[in-house]
């Protein structure tokens, strides 16, 4: 036998369920899942790895779109495969009857229960919507494709 | 009363037959996008919908630096 330097796969999964806290203070007062939201972002916004928190600046506006975006109704229970831990929203995100005339090209997922802390940014090319619908269908919830993966 | 199908647009409910319908596909590195667009006789876009299939999410790696 030999030891292998690694980040433990179980730890990655536990990060997705708030099982570790390296900082001061107790972040987990409840065993209930947090509320995560999806915000559509203007193509002129500047989000990416350095984004830390949701802001209404740079968010789309328009008929049928509410500031803050949409609540993500649920997530697949975090799981592992190989050395990856992952989860994905269980349903597509759908805005119906919306008009967003300024081009938007990204989705910001953030944690509404934790002060709007940013989770991830997903781009899809600049787009407008006129008196129509906008949907984002989620990827397969598996290692290699899931919306959020720790490898 | 006409039986012509209507569709909701920026100009209210109009006969769908009066509009030009076009579709477009775009393929990105982690997404596929389908756009459907209705334009009126003047060429104005009066209805546009978009459907994104996110084929791959984001990865945070714990690999050795």
Backbone of each chain as ProteinMPNN parsed JSONL, in Angstrom:
{"seq_chain_A": "XXXXXXXXXXXXXXXXXXXXXXXXXXXXXXXXXXXXXXXXXXXXXXXXXXXXXXXXXXXXXXXXXXXXXXXXXXXXXXXXXXXXXXXXXXXXXXXXXXXXXXXXXXXXXXXXXXXXXXXXXXXXXXXXXXXXXXXXXXXXXXXXXXXXXXX", "coords_chain_A": {"N_chain_A": [[0.849, -1.199, 0.0], [0.3, 2.296, -0.434], [0.43, 5.78, 0.255], [-1.599, 8.394, -1.084], [-1.516, 11.676, -2.117], [-4.257, 13.807, -1.866], [-7.392, 15.518, -2.32], [-10.086, 14.621, -0.413], [-12.78, 12.767, -1.695], [-15.187, 12.522, -0.359], [-15.114, 14.795, 1.177], [-15.449, 16.797, -0.717], [-18.078, 16.358, -1.471], [-19.271, 16.906, 0.97], [-18.767, 19.594, 1.189], [-20.678, 20.6, -0.478], [-22.911, 20.31, 1.009], [-22.575, 21.867, 3.19], [-20.954, 20.896, 5.257], [-18.508, 21.505, 6.384], [-16.553, 23.984, 8.006], [-14.178, 26.265, 7.898], [-13.74, 28.741, 8.85], [-14.345, 31.399, 11.317], [-17.205, 31.258, 13.455], [-20.53, 29.957, 13.275], [-21.9, 28.733, 10.465], [-23.918, 27.09, 9.719], [-26.918, 26.912, 10.847], [-29.165, 25.562, 10.448], [-30.563, 22.527, 9.255], [-31.83, 22.512, 6.919], [-32.052, 22.851, 3.34], [-30.432, 25.603, 1.675], [-31.811, 28.52, 0.05], [-31.458, 28.935, -3.29], [-30.861, 31.14, -6.02], [-31.464, 32.215, -9.42], [-30.123, 34.477, -11.585], [-30.468, 36.54, -14.39], [-28.036, 37.958, -16.511], [-26.791, 40.988, -17.889], [-25.089, 41.367, -21.024], [-23.153, 43.212, -20.827], [-22.277, 43.096, -18.264], [-19.861, 42.082, -15.76], [-19.048, 39.441, -14.764], [-17.571, 36.565, -13.161], [-14.959, 34.302, -12.117], [-14.113, 35.877, -9.965], [-16.341, 36.991, -8.869], [-18.305, 37.666, -6.046], [-20.746, 38.119, -4.793], [-24.275, 38.491, -5.282], [-25.555, 41.164, -7.254], [-27.773, 43.78, -8.096], [-26.99, 45.492, -10.006], [-26.163, 45.315, -13.302], [-27.867, 43.288, -13.784], [-30.52, 41.951, -15.79], [-33.358, 43.829, -16.909], [-36.854, 44.081, -17.437], [-40.079, 43.48, -18.962], [-41.979, 41.145, -17.226], [-39.856, 40.059, -15.893], [-38.483, 39.609, -12.747], [-36.626, 41.474, -10.388], [-33.682, 40.106, -9.034], [-34.178, 37.62, -9.907], [-34.967, 34.179, -10.323], [-36.213, 31.699, -8.105], [-34.476, 28.72, -7.581], [-35.923, 25.711, -7.769], [-35.21, 23.26, -6.685], [-32.531, 20.981, -5.904], [-30.591, 18.258, -7.083], [-29.793, 15.695, -4.819], [-26.613, 16.059, -3.466], [-24.001, 14.076, -4.8], [-21.519, 11.519, -5.451], [-19.083, 10.408, -7.863], [-16.567, 8.407, -8.899], [-13.865, 10.492, -8.383], [-15.265, 12.794, -8.235], [-17.584, 15.198, -6.979], [-20.938, 16.291, -7.113], [-23.795, 18.286, -8.186], [-27.022, 19.271, -9.436], [-29.59, 21.495, -10.531], [-32.965, 20.353, -10.262], [-34.912, 20.952, -12.053], [-35.718, 22.637, -15.156], [-35.052, 26.123, -15.799], [-37.423, 28.581, -16.289], [-38.628, 31.385, -17.851], [-41.535, 32.998, -18.61], [-43.416, 34.809, -21.046], [-41.826, 37.147, -21.269], [-40.023, 40.202, -21.864], [-36.982, 41.229, -22.781], [-34.929, 43.483, -23.782], [-32.342, 44.421, -23.854], [-29.262, 42.947, -24.622], [-28.44, 39.861, -23.072], [-26.289, 37.482, -21.5], [-25.615, 35.603, -19.622], [-25.991, 33.55, -16.683], [-26.32, 33.964, -13.294], [-25.841, 32.113, -10.45], [-26.791, 32.211, -7.139], [-26.648, 32.327, -3.521], [-29.355, 32.874, -1.81], [-30.043, 32.576, 0.822], [-27.747, 33.029, 2.181], [-26.978, 35.694, 2.214], [-26.798, 36.379, -0.447], [-24.521, 35.316, -1.577], [-22.251, 34.492, -4.155], [-22.366, 31.703, -6.374], [-21.966, 30.432, -8.931], [-21.268, 31.117, -12.414], [-22.795, 31.051, -15.55], [-22.499, 30.995, -18.94], [-24.041, 31.753, -22.156], [-24.006, 32.955, -24.641], [-24.89, 36.009, -26.281], [-28.21, 37.315, -26.041], [-31.612, 38.248, -26.761], [-35.038, 38.659, -25.709], [-38.35, 38.781, -26.797], [-41.506, 39.441, -25.92], [-41.804, 36.757, -25.319], [-40.589, 33.476, -24.417], [-38.066, 32.292, -22.182], [-35.841, 29.756, -21.61], [-33.767, 27.629, -19.658], [-32.375, 24.631, -19.913], [-31.264, 22.067, -17.836], [-28.029, 20.441, -17.475], [-27.132, 16.925, -17.679], [-27.194, 15.3, -14.598], [-24.417, 14.301, -13.605], [-21.065, 13.067, -13.14], [-18.774, 15.037, -14.882], [-20.658, 16.387, -16.351], [-22.55, 17.674, -14.725], [-24.168, 20.569, -13.263], [-22.861, 21.862, -11.132], [-19.719, 20.974, -10.145], [-17.251, 19.356, -8.243], [-14.01, 18.424, -8.489]], "CA_chain_A": [[0.0, 0.0, 0.0], [1.001, 3.581, -0.437], [-0.473, 6.922, 0.424], [-1.745, 9.28, -2.228], [-1.973, 13.016, -1.759], [-5.519, 14.072, -2.569], [-8.548, 16.064, -1.616], [-10.98, 13.476, -0.286], [-14.032, 12.915, -2.447], [-16.268, 12.738, 0.606], [-15.034, 16.197, 1.58], [-16.053, 17.603, -1.792], [-19.532, 16.234, -1.341], [-19.699, 17.575, 2.197], [-18.77, 21.032, 0.931], [-21.954, 20.915, -1.126], [-23.987, 20.267, 2.002], [-22.215, 22.709, 4.329], [-20.465, 20.049, 6.331], [-17.22, 21.968, 6.901], [-16.444, 25.427, 8.183], [-12.811, 26.558, 8.312], [-13.669, 30.087, 9.412], [-14.99, 31.619, 12.6], [-18.656, 31.373, 13.428], [-21.302, 28.825, 12.786], [-22.672, 29.107, 9.286], [-25.03, 26.151, 9.549], [-27.833, 26.851, 11.982], [-30.319, 24.761, 10.047], [-30.259, 21.396, 8.381], [-32.614, 22.661, 5.689], [-31.291, 23.415, 2.217], [-30.54, 27.029, 1.421], [-32.533, 28.929, -1.146], [-30.569, 29.449, -4.338], [-31.597, 31.857, -7.057], [-30.83, 32.344, -10.73], [-30.27, 35.842, -12.072], [-29.984, 36.75, -15.75], [-27.074, 39.063, -16.477], [-26.538, 41.693, -19.142], [-23.815, 41.053, -21.67], [-22.192, 44.237, -20.421], [-21.842, 42.842, -16.892], [-18.475, 41.597, -15.715], [-19.01, 38.382, -13.758], [-16.634, 35.467, -13.412], [-14.448, 33.65, -10.909], [-13.913, 36.813, -8.858], [-17.641, 37.447, -8.363], [-18.51, 37.173, -4.678], [-22.107, 38.303, -4.28], [-25.277, 38.997, -6.229], [-25.838, 42.592, -7.298], [-28.779, 44.122, -9.102], [-26.272, 46.179, -11.082], [-25.768, 44.342, -14.321], [-28.942, 42.317, -13.988], [-31.474, 42.368, -16.803], [-34.661, 44.357, -16.534], [-37.792, 43.955, -18.536], [-41.424, 42.994, -18.666], [-42.062, 39.737, -16.865], [-38.672, 39.622, -15.166], [-38.407, 40.198, -11.416], [-35.268, 41.683, -9.888], [-33.23, 38.996, -8.199], [-34.272, 36.4, -10.711], [-35.916, 33.1, -10.046], [-35.806, 30.68, -7.136], [-34.237, 27.371, -8.113], [-36.886, 24.985, -6.934], [-34.606, 22.141, -5.976], [-31.266, 20.443, -6.402], [-30.339, 16.842, -6.859], [-29.004, 15.458, -3.618], [-25.208, 15.933, -3.882], [-23.508, 12.704, -4.827], [-20.158, 11.377, -5.959], [-18.763, 9.364, -8.83], [-15.115, 8.506, -9.006], [-13.366, 11.498, -7.446], [-16.053, 14.012, -8.412], [-18.843, 15.42, -6.272], [-21.694, 17.147, -8.03], [-25.236, 18.46, -8.048], [-27.648, 20.008, -10.545], [-31.018, 21.755, -10.298], [-33.797, 19.244, -10.721], [-35.844, 21.39, -13.092], [-35.288, 23.737, -16.013], [-35.463, 27.471, -15.416], [-38.293, 29.069, -17.362], [-39.29, 32.679, -17.751], [-42.554, 33.042, -19.667], [-44.005, 36.119, -21.322], [-40.869, 38.19, -20.887], [-39.364, 41.03, -22.867], [-35.678, 41.732, -22.315], [-34.409, 43.999, -25.049], [-30.887, 44.568, -23.782], [-28.68, 41.602, -24.704], [-27.927, 39.22, -21.866], [-25.513, 36.313, -21.945], [-25.128, 34.772, -18.52], [-26.825, 33.23, -15.533], [-25.607, 33.927, -12.011], [-26.498, 31.376, -9.369], [-26.327, 32.732, -5.853], [-27.296, 31.78, -2.335], [-30.215, 33.896, -1.201], [-30.074, 32.356, 2.271], [-26.447, 33.419, 2.747], [-26.667, 37.074, 1.845], [-26.576, 36.551, -1.884], [-23.177, 34.893, -1.969], [-22.21, 33.932, -5.503], [-22.021, 30.287, -6.518], [-21.409, 30.117, -10.249], [-21.701, 31.912, -13.564], [-22.95, 30.18, -16.723], [-22.72, 31.834, -20.116], [-24.729, 31.057, -23.254], [-24.063, 33.778, -25.838], [-25.809, 37.141, -26.126], [-29.566, 36.974, -26.437], [-32.738, 39.064, -26.329], [-36.325, 37.963, -25.754], [-39.412, 39.754, -27.071], [-42.855, 38.885, -25.708], [-41.652, 35.312, -25.501], [-40.149, 32.653, -23.296], [-36.642, 31.965, -22.103], [-35.654, 28.584, -20.759], [-32.456, 26.994, -19.561], [-32.487, 23.221, -19.542], [-30.063, 21.709, -17.089], [-27.272, 19.291, -17.966], [-27.297, 15.648, -16.98], [-26.561, 15.345, -13.276], [-23.423, 13.221, -13.539], [-19.673, 13.533, -13.216], [-18.415, 15.461, -16.227], [-21.667, 17.249, -16.96], [-23.422, 18.33, -13.742], [-24.036, 22.026, -13.257], [-21.8, 22.184, -10.171], [-18.869, 19.799, -9.936], [-15.951, 19.479, -7.563], [-13.239, 17.258, -8.932]], "C_chain_A": [[0.879, 1.242, 0.0], [-0.026, 4.689, -0.28], [-0.475, 7.789, -0.823], [-2.252, 10.632, -1.769], [-3.228, 13.353, -2.554], [-6.452, 14.881, -1.698], [-9.6, 14.967, -1.595], [-12.321, 13.74, -0.982], [-15.2, 13.172, -1.507], [-16.296, 14.193, 1.075], [-15.681, 17.099, 0.529], [-17.575, 17.554, -1.701], [-20.031, 16.998, -0.126], [-19.631, 19.092, 2.076], [-20.102, 21.459, 0.323], [-23.13, 20.855, -0.164], [-23.605, 21.02, 3.279], [-21.664, 21.938, 5.499], [-19.153, 20.495, 6.949], [-17.225, 23.489, 6.989], [-15.056, 25.734, 8.722], [-12.685, 27.936, 8.962], [-14.356, 30.173, 10.752], [-16.502, 31.68, 12.426], [-19.314, 30.14, 12.857], [-22.163, 29.275, 11.62], [-23.929, 28.275, 9.159], [-25.888, 26.089, 10.791], [-29.009, 25.942, 11.686], [-29.858, 23.625, 9.155], [-31.015, 21.485, 7.065], [-31.744, 23.211, 4.569], [-31.471, 24.924, 2.133], [-31.395, 27.27, 0.179], [-31.554, 29.549, -2.139], [-31.418, 30.084, -5.437], [-30.769, 31.971, -8.318], [-31.149, 33.719, -11.302], [-29.706, 35.945, -13.48], [-29.161, 38.03, -15.802], [-26.86, 39.662, -17.858], [-25.175, 41.307, -19.712], [-22.739, 42.06, -21.307], [-21.712, 44.056, -18.987], [-20.455, 42.198, -16.916], [-18.322, 40.541, -14.623], [-18.027, 37.289, -14.148], [-16.134, 34.904, -12.102], [-14.315, 34.596, -9.714], [-15.225, 37.349, -8.289], [-17.904, 36.832, -6.991], [-19.957, 37.229, -4.217], [-23.016, 38.817, -5.392], [-25.378, 40.508, -6.122], [-26.894, 42.828, -8.364], [-28.149, 44.905, -10.249], [-25.779, 45.138, -12.074], [-26.802, 43.26, -14.56], [-29.903, 42.838, -15.057], [-32.684, 43.017, -16.148], [-35.585, 44.176, -17.722], [-39.13, 43.434, -18.063], [-41.384, 41.503, -18.338], [-40.854, 39.203, -16.131], [-38.616, 40.354, -13.827], [-36.96, 40.318, -10.975], [-34.897, 40.571, -8.912], [-33.307, 37.672, -8.925], [-35.291, 35.429, -10.179], [-35.349, 32.14, -8.99], [-35.588, 29.351, -7.863], [-34.977, 26.399, -7.205], [-36.289, 23.803, -6.183], [-33.334, 21.672, -6.651], [-31.237, 18.944, -6.183], [-29.496, 16.689, -5.603], [-27.539, 15.271, -4.027], [-24.729, 14.488, -3.785], [-22.11, 12.69, -5.421], [-20.098, 10.267, -6.995], [-17.283, 9.47, -9.111], [-14.603, 9.479, -7.962], [-14.153, 12.796, -7.539], [-17.268, 14.013, -7.488], [-19.632, 16.435, -7.081], [-23.155, 17.252, -7.628], [-25.726, 19.342, -9.19], [-29.081, 20.333, -10.144], [-31.878, 20.658, -10.926], [-34.761, 19.64, -11.833], [-35.211, 22.491, -13.933], [-35.751, 25.07, -15.424], [-36.244, 28.066, -16.573], [-38.886, 30.422, -16.996], [-40.29, 32.753, -18.906], [-43.089, 34.462, -19.818], [-43.099, 37.269, -20.951], [-40.399, 38.971, -22.112], [-38.11, 41.621, -22.236], [-34.943, 42.185, -23.573], [-32.911, 44.252, -25.037], [-30.243, 43.183, -23.764], [-28.139, 41.106, -23.362], [-27.246, 37.927, -22.286], [-25.079, 35.397, -20.816], [-26.188, 34.606, -17.438], [-25.93, 33.209, -14.305], [-26.439, 33.134, -11.025], [-25.915, 31.873, -8.053], [-27.207, 32.209, -4.72], [-28.075, 32.875, -1.625], [-30.204, 33.782, 0.318], [-28.794, 32.812, 2.957], [-26.036, 34.791, 2.21], [-26.357, 37.286, 0.382], [-25.201, 36.135, -2.354], [-23.209, 34.152, -3.307], [-21.783, 32.471, -5.477], [-21.33, 30.024, -7.85], [-21.993, 31.031, -11.308], [-21.712, 30.993, -14.78], [-23.31, 31.048, -17.925], [-23.372, 31.021, -21.234], [-24.824, 31.911, -24.511], [-25.148, 34.834, -25.723], [-27.172, 36.842, -26.741], [-30.527, 38.08, -26.009], [-33.996, 38.197, -26.387], [-37.405, 39.022, -25.898], [-40.759, 39.052, -26.94], [-42.838, 37.36, -25.839], [-41.185, 34.626, -24.23], [-38.636, 32.458, -23.349], [-36.482, 30.797, -21.142], [-34.185, 28.163, -20.766], [-32.68, 25.571, -19.06], [-31.165, 22.773, -18.938], [-29.332, 20.506, -17.694], [-27.599, 18.034, -17.168], [-26.538, 15.717, -15.656], [-25.634, 14.143, -13.114], [-22.028, 13.843, -13.56], [-19.351, 13.878, -14.669], [-19.422, 16.396, -16.864], [-22.455, 18.083, -15.952], [-23.168, 19.83, -13.686], [-22.945, 22.481, -12.296], [-21.018, 20.914, -9.878], [-17.609, 20.186, -9.17], [-15.173, 18.222, -7.899], [-11.871, 17.222, -8.271]], "O_chain_A": [[2.046, 1.209, 0.39], [-1.194, 4.539, -0.639], [0.531, 7.896, -1.525], [-3.29, 10.728, -1.113], [-3.255, 13.201, -3.775], [-6.306, 14.917, -0.476], [-9.967, 14.439, -2.644], [-12.902, 14.818, -0.854], [-16.099, 13.952, -1.823], [-17.362, 14.751, 1.336], [-16.38, 18.054, 0.867], [-18.259, 18.569, -1.835], [-21.072, 17.653, -0.173], [-20.353, 19.803, 2.775], [-20.588, 22.558, 0.587], [-24.227, 21.304, -0.494], [-24.232, 20.838, 4.323], [-21.902, 22.316, 6.646], [-18.72, 19.918, 7.947], [-17.818, 24.18, 6.161], [-14.786, 25.484, 9.896], [-11.654, 28.26, 9.552], [-14.88, 29.187, 11.27], [-17.007, 32.1, 11.385], [-18.732, 29.393, 12.071], [-23.054, 30.108, 11.782], [-24.906, 28.713, 8.552], [-25.618, 25.298, 11.695], [-29.768, 25.592, 12.589], [-28.892, 23.751, 8.402], [-30.858, 20.627, 6.195], [-30.8, 23.958, 4.826], [-32.526, 25.456, 2.477], [-31.66, 26.367, -0.615], [-30.911, 30.559, -1.853], [-32.525, 29.637, -5.738], [-29.544, 31.844, -8.297], [-32.315, 34.073, -11.478], [-28.591, 35.49, -13.739], [-29.531, 39.049, -15.22], [-26.762, 38.95, -18.857], [-24.245, 40.97, -18.98], [-21.548, 41.789, -21.465], [-20.83, 44.787, -18.538], [-19.952, 41.821, -17.974], [-17.559, 40.725, -13.675], [-17.698, 37.118, -15.322], [-16.812, 35.013, -11.079], [-14.398, 34.154, -8.568], [-15.206, 38.096, -7.31], [-17.746, 35.626, -6.8], [-20.354, 36.463, -3.339], [-22.568, 39.491, -6.32], [-25.298, 41.067, -5.028], [-26.909, 42.165, -9.401], [-28.714, 44.973, -11.341], [-25.066, 44.201, -11.713], [-26.633, 42.413, -15.437], [-30.071, 44.049, -15.2], [-32.983, 42.775, -14.979], [-35.142, 44.125, -18.87], [-39.288, 43.008, -16.919], [-40.82, 40.706, -19.088], [-40.815, 38.024, -15.777], [-38.693, 41.582, -13.784], [-36.163, 39.397, -11.155], [-35.703, 40.157, -8.079], [-32.593, 36.724, -8.6], [-36.338, 35.811, -9.655], [-34.16, 31.821, -8.995], [-36.423, 28.922, -8.659], [-34.678, 26.29, -6.016], [-36.819, 23.395, -5.15], [-33.102, 21.942, -7.829], [-31.795, 18.432, -5.212], [-28.584, 17.479, -5.363], [-27.247, 14.409, -4.856], [-25.015, 13.781, -2.819], [-21.588, 13.722, -5.841], [-20.91, 9.342, -7.017], [-16.801, 10.526, -9.52], [-14.878, 9.311, -6.774], [-13.739, 13.805, -6.968], [-17.892, 12.979, -7.248], [-19.05, 17.345, -7.672], [-23.679, 16.447, -6.858], [-24.95, 20.06, -9.821], [-29.728, 19.524, -9.478], [-31.552, 20.115, -11.982], [-35.358, 18.78, -12.481], [-34.296, 23.185, -13.49], [-36.711, 25.13, -14.656], [-35.778, 28.056, -17.712], [-39.551, 30.577, -15.972], [-39.907, 32.584, -20.064], [-43.199, 35.21, -18.847], [-43.552, 38.26, -20.38], [-40.384, 38.463, -23.233], [-38.175, 42.404, -21.289], [-34.408, 41.37, -24.325], [-32.278, 44.294, -26.092], [-30.64, 42.332, -22.968], [-27.474, 41.838, -22.628], [-27.591, 37.344, -23.314], [-24.259, 34.504, -21.027], [-27.124, 35.394, -17.306], [-24.909, 32.522, -14.279], [-27.607, 33.446, -10.792], [-24.698, 31.944, -7.884], [-28.322, 31.728, -4.923], [-27.497, 33.703, -0.921], [-30.341, 34.784, 1.019], [-28.762, 32.964, 4.178], [-24.892, 35.003, 1.808], [-25.719, 38.272, 0.015], [-24.757, 36.557, -3.421], [-24.07, 33.308, -3.553], [-20.951, 32.063, -4.667], [-20.237, 29.458, -7.888], [-23.053, 31.632, -11.132], [-20.761, 30.248, -15.014], [-24.32, 31.751, -17.911], [-23.28, 29.794, -21.272], [-25.649, 31.622, -25.377], [-26.202, 34.588, -25.137], [-27.282, 36.215, -27.794], [-30.288, 38.767, -25.016], [-34.015, 37.146, -27.027], [-37.382, 40.041, -25.207], [-41.106, 38.185, -27.742], [-43.754, 36.763, -26.404], [-41.366, 35.131, -23.122], [-38.024, 32.461, -24.417], [-36.937, 30.851, -20.0], [-33.473, 28.328, -21.757], [-33.119, 25.352, -17.931], [-30.092, 23.065, -19.465], [-29.946, 19.661, -18.345], [-28.253, 18.086, -16.127], [-25.384, 16.142, -15.61], [-26.016, 13.112, -12.56], [-21.85, 14.996, -13.95], [-19.629, 13.093, -15.575], [-19.096, 17.119, -17.806], [-22.986, 19.129, -16.326], [-22.08, 20.299, -14.022], [-22.183, 23.393, -12.615], [-21.573, 19.914, -9.424], [-16.993, 21.22, -9.433], [-15.616, 17.105, -7.63], [-11.086, 16.309, -8.526]]}, "seq_chain_B": "XXXXXXXXXXXXXXXXXXXXXXXXXXXXXXXXXXXXXXXXXXXXXXXXXXXXXXXXXXXXXXXXX", "coords_chain_B": {"N_chain_B": [[-66.546, 35.49, -36.924], [-63.123, 34.799, -37.021], [-61.31, 31.797, -37.636], [-58.657, 31.784, -37.666], [-55.509, 31.021, -36.346], [-54.147, 32.735, -33.563], [-51.372, 34.608, -32.244], [-49.527, 35.699, -29.434], [-48.009, 38.841, -29.379], [-45.752, 41.693, -29.41], [-47.495, 43.48, -30.375], [-49.977, 42.825, -29.576], [-52.474, 40.211, -29.876], [-52.087, 38.569, -32.83], [-52.796, 37.313, -36.15], [-51.114, 34.346, -36.718], [-50.378, 33.618, -39.213], [-49.787, 35.943, -40.479], [-47.273, 36.603, -39.898], [-43.703, 36.289, -40.186], [-41.836, 33.433, -39.616], [-38.937, 32.318, -38.065], [-36.143, 30.253, -37.303], [-33.234, 29.589, -35.323], [-30.118, 28.076, -34.612], [-27.565, 27.847, -32.199], [-24.299, 26.913, -31.264], [-22.38, 26.486, -28.5], [-19.409, 26.14, -26.431], [-20.269, 24.849, -24.108], [-22.972, 24.736, -24.307], [-26.138, 24.624, -26.036], [-28.175, 26.476, -28.153], [-31.449, 27.431, -28.985], [-33.321, 29.493, -30.976], [-36.338, 31.149, -31.62], [-38.1, 33.216, -33.783], [-40.408, 35.739, -34.557], [-41.382, 37.892, -37.108], [-42.927, 40.895, -38.272], [-44.733, 42.286, -41.139], [-43.327, 44.549, -41.626], [-40.847, 43.913, -40.915], [-40.192, 44.017, -38.284], [-39.233, 42.61, -35.203], [-41.516, 40.873, -33.408], [-42.003, 38.92, -31.669], [-39.961, 36.854, -29.758], [-38.361, 34.029, -28.72], [-36.238, 32.026, -26.624], [-34.279, 29.141, -26.063], [-32.151, 27.471, -24.035], [-29.912, 24.82, -23.814], [-28.0, 23.721, -21.382], [-25.161, 22.068, -21.592], [-23.037, 21.325, -20.085], [-21.791, 21.874, -16.85], [-20.045, 23.891, -14.378], [-16.722, 23.468, -13.073], [-15.013, 22.975, -10.088], [-11.809, 22.457, -9.095], [-9.965, 20.165, -7.123], [-7.482, 19.374, -7.641], [-3.914, 18.834, -7.628], [-1.843, 21.702, -7.402]], "CA_chain_B": [[-65.321, 35.272, -36.148], [-62.151, 34.033, -37.779], [-60.692, 30.654, -36.969], [-57.209, 31.879, -37.863], [-54.784, 30.991, -35.07], [-53.498, 33.974, -33.161], [-50.211, 34.454, -31.368], [-49.276, 36.912, -28.667], [-46.801, 39.576, -29.799], [-45.666, 43.046, -28.849], [-48.602, 44.256, -30.927], [-51.201, 42.132, -29.217], [-52.684, 38.919, -30.527], [-52.204, 38.764, -34.282], [-52.804, 36.029, -36.855], [-49.754, 33.83, -36.872], [-50.091, 33.528, -40.652], [-49.327, 37.245, -40.965], [-45.904, 36.807, -39.424], [-42.643, 35.419, -40.705], [-41.267, 32.638, -38.52], [-37.582, 31.851, -38.361], [-35.449, 29.62, -36.18], [-31.772, 29.6, -35.412], [-29.405, 27.262, -33.627], [-26.184, 28.238, -31.917], [-23.598, 25.89, -30.489], [-21.251, 26.99, -27.739], [-18.586, 25.074, -25.857], [-20.993, 24.116, -23.058], [-24.403, 24.979, -24.432], [-26.794, 24.67, -27.343], [-29.238, 27.475, -28.038], [-32.462, 27.44, -30.038], [-34.043, 30.77, -30.97], [-37.448, 31.258, -32.571], [-38.34, 34.645, -33.933], [-41.497, 36.141, -35.443], [-41.293, 39.276, -37.569], [-44.126, 41.317, -39.007], [-44.509, 42.653, -42.539], [-42.35, 45.637, -41.679], [-39.55, 43.378, -40.517], [-39.971, 44.21, -36.847], [-39.362, 41.415, -34.373], [-42.653, 41.075, -32.514], [-41.954, 37.859, -30.658], [-38.703, 36.122, -29.837], [-38.116, 33.154, -27.572], [-34.921, 31.385, -26.65], [-34.186, 27.963, -25.204], [-30.753, 27.072, -23.883], [-29.591, 23.545, -23.17], [-26.668, 23.792, -20.791], [-24.702, 20.686, -21.709], [-21.987, 21.037, -19.101], [-21.693, 22.895, -15.82], [-18.721, 24.389, -14.026], [-15.933, 22.54, -12.274], [-14.01, 23.446, -9.155], [-10.886, 21.325, -9.003], [-9.101, 19.996, -5.972], [-6.247, 18.754, -8.121], [-2.676, 19.446, -7.178], [-1.505, 22.913, -8.158]], "C_chain_B": [[-64.379, 34.367, -36.932], [-61.61, 32.872, -36.954], [-59.175, 30.695, -37.092], [-56.504, 31.874, -36.514], [-54.079, 32.317, -34.811], [-52.28, 33.652, -32.293], [-49.949, 35.78, -30.681], [-47.95, 37.535, -29.093], [-46.763, 40.914, -29.079], [-46.807, 43.919, -29.342], [-49.942, 43.57, -30.665], [-51.295, 40.786, -29.921], [-52.93, 39.146, -32.018], [-52.23, 37.387, -34.951], [-51.377, 35.555, -37.118], [-49.369, 33.758, -38.349], [-49.579, 34.848, -41.217], [-47.864, 37.499, -40.624], [-44.94, 35.851, -40.118], [-41.975, 34.73, -39.518], [-39.888, 32.127, -38.923], [-36.984, 31.23, -37.111], [-33.947, 29.689, -36.4], [-31.204, 28.733, -34.304], [-28.016, 27.848, -33.439], [-25.564, 27.155, -31.031], [-22.383, 26.516, -29.811], [-20.481, 25.833, -27.128], [-19.309, 24.236, -24.81], [-22.492, 24.313, -23.152], [-24.841, 24.876, -25.886], [-27.992, 25.597, -27.194], [-30.157, 27.422, -29.26], [-33.279, 28.721, -29.901], [-35.16, 30.706, -31.999], [-37.94, 32.694, -32.579], [-39.471, 34.873, -34.944], [-41.294, 37.601, -35.82], [-42.549, 39.618, -38.352], [-43.747, 41.767, -40.414], [-43.473, 43.755, -42.68], [-40.95, 45.173, -41.274], [-39.229, 43.55, -39.044], [-40.156, 42.892, -36.107], [-40.466, 41.667, -33.344], [-42.767, 39.953, -31.474], [-40.659, 37.078, -30.853], [-38.54, 35.306, -28.559], [-36.779, 32.462, -27.737], [-34.911, 30.235, -25.655], [-32.739, 27.484, -25.209], [-30.7, 25.692, -23.238], [-28.151, 23.645, -22.685], [-26.121, 22.371, -20.746], [-23.667, 20.317, -20.662], [-21.887, 22.196, -18.113], [-20.262, 23.329, -15.572], [-18.045, 23.421, -13.055], [-14.992, 23.319, -11.361], [-13.084, 22.281, -8.862], [-10.075, 21.335, -7.716], [-7.79, 19.339, -6.349], [-5.029, 19.498, -7.605], [-2.343, 20.644, -8.052], [-0.25, 22.648, -8.976]], "O_chain_B": [[-64.775, 33.316, -37.437], [-61.474, 32.963, -35.734], [-58.486, 29.762, -36.678], [-56.867, 32.647, -35.627], [-53.501, 32.928, -35.71], [-52.178, 32.579, -31.699], [-50.127, 36.846, -31.269], [-46.919, 36.867, -29.162], [-47.623, 41.223, -28.253], [-47.057, 44.987, -28.783], [-50.9, 43.715, -31.425], [-50.319, 40.291, -30.486], [-53.873, 39.836, -32.405], [-51.744, 36.41, -34.383], [-50.553, 36.284, -37.67], [-48.191, 33.826, -38.697], [-49.005, 34.877, -42.305], [-47.294, 38.511, -41.03], [-45.313, 34.768, -40.567], [-41.599, 35.377, -38.54], [-39.714, 31.569, -40.007], [-37.293, 31.642, -35.993], [-33.469, 29.828, -37.526], [-31.747, 28.671, -33.201], [-27.376, 28.289, -34.394], [-26.225, 26.572, -30.172], [-21.475, 27.013, -30.476], [-20.862, 24.674, -27.291], [-19.007, 23.055, -24.639], [-23.21, 24.083, -22.179], [-24.05, 25.016, -26.818], [-28.736, 25.507, -26.217], [-29.702, 27.376, -30.403], [-33.853, 28.997, -28.848], [-34.946, 30.257, -33.125], [-38.164, 33.304, -31.534], [-39.489, 34.287, -36.027], [-41.063, 38.446, -34.956], [-43.153, 38.766, -39.003], [-42.595, 41.647, -40.829], [-42.821, 43.882, -43.716], [-39.995, 45.949, -41.293], [-38.115, 43.259, -38.609], [-41.112, 42.155, -36.351], [-40.355, 42.569, -32.513], [-43.541, 40.05, -30.522], [-40.311, 36.694, -31.969], [-38.578, 35.848, -27.454], [-36.258, 32.331, -28.845], [-35.457, 30.336, -24.556], [-32.183, 27.139, -26.252], [-31.368, 25.438, -22.236], [-27.211, 23.653, -23.479], [-26.576, 21.558, -19.942], [-23.445, 19.138, -20.385], [-21.898, 23.361, -18.51], [-19.385, 23.166, -16.42], [-18.698, 22.672, -12.328], [-14.269, 24.209, -11.808], [-13.538, 21.225, -8.422], [-9.57, 22.371, -7.283], [-7.075, 18.814, -5.497], [-5.119, 20.656, -7.198], [-2.528, 20.618, -9.268], [0.218, 23.533, -9.692]]}, "name": "protein", "num_of_chains": 2, "seq": "XXXXXXXXXXXXXXXXXXXXXXXXXXXXXXXXXXXXXXXXXXXXXXXXXXXXXXXXXXXXXXXXXXXXXXXXXXXXXXXXXXXXXXXXXXXXXXXXXXXXXXXXXXXXXXXXXXXXXXXXXXXXXXXXXXXXXXXXXXXXXXXXXXXXXXXXXXXXXXXXXXXXXXXXXXXXXXXXXXXXXXXXXXXXXXXXXXXXXXXXXXXXXXXXXXXXXXXX"}
